[in-house]
């Protein structure tokens, strides 16, 4: 079974600091995708980034970066120069292939990020 | 364009009643997913629809849960004889489908269900 672990439950930083979110995953699939989603206080999950296991990249913003280490099954996410609007819960997710190329997402428990002014 | 929409945004019901939750996916997205978000269980996959294929129901927690998708667009999630443990936010997502898979899913605002 697939599993995603986000060990950090809450991180508090001061605006303009960098914040790195950890994500460790388990899968038996040789081809898979990893995602980061943001859930602001409004509640809607917002797609941030995607990375596949065979080296494609999908950048969405210059303030976001990630470190994908297949050897350690980790997919860490960094927000550079954090802003108050970055305050949210961040979810790491792993895709499991379903029929007809769909994918079921297995989510980690989420990390709450609080950026103080 | 319009994102995924869900209705109602909030639903309060009494234990034992049936509820229907609606999802309208992004136009052109052939894949539709339902997830549930609760304090105890986090975000869980429930069911997946793709075109005219049989849905993947592997995440439905019990036979009180069912879902359908009419005309390849709007989907309805039905919970029969609701229990207090069904209280959660029910999220719908849609995506494109490409042969390589792994398409990002776009989520709706959710329906917050409270079972008294």
Contacts between the chains, C-beta under 8 A, distances in Angstrom:
chain1	res1	chain2	res2	distance
A	32	B	102	7.9
A	33	B	101	7.4
A	33	B	102	3.6
A	35	B	104	6.7
A	37	B	107	7.8
A	42	B	109	7.6
A	43	B	89	7.1
A	43	B	109	6.2
A	43	B	110	5.9
A	44	B	107	6.1
A	44	B	108	7.2
A	44	B	109	4.9
A	44	B	110	7.2
A	45	B	91	6.7
A	45	B	93	7.7
A	45	B	107	3.9
A	46	B	107	7.7
A	47	B	104	4.5
A	47	B	105	7.1
A	47	B	106	6.5
A	47	B	107	7.9
A	50	B	102	6.7
A	50	B	104	5.6
A	52	B	102	5.7
A	91	B	43	6.7
A	93	B	43	8.0
A	95	B	101	7.4
A	95	B	102	5.7
A	97	B	101	5.8
A	98	B	48	5.4
A	98	B	50	7.6
A	98	B	56	5.2
A	99	B	50	6.7
A	99	B	53	6.1
A	99	B	56	6.3
A	100	B	50	4.4
A	100	B	51	6.7
A	100	B	53	5.3
A	100	B	97	6.5
A	101	B	50	7.8
A	101	B	97	5.0
A	101	B	98	6.6
A	101	B	99	6.0
A	101	B	100	7.3
A	101	B	101	4.2
A	101	B	103	8.0
A	102	B	31	4.9
A	102	B	33	7.7
A	102	B	48	5.3
A	102	B	50	5.0
A	102	B	56	7.3
A	102	B	95	7.6
A	102	B	97	6.5
A	102	B	101	7.3
A	103	B	101	5.5
A	103	B	102	5.9
A	103	B	103	7.2
A	103	B	105	7.9
A	104	B	33	7.4
A	104	B	45	4.7
A	104	B	48	6.3
A	104	B	56	7.4
A	104	B	58	7.9
A	104	B	59	7.3
A	105	B	33	7.8
A	105	B	35	7.5
A	105	B	43	7.7
A	105	B	45	6.5
A	105	B	105	6.6
A	106	B	45	7.3
A	107	B	42	6.1
A	107	B	43	3.9
A	107	B	44	8.0
A	108	B	42	7.9
A	109	B	42	5.3
A	110	B	42	7.1
A	110	B	43	7.8
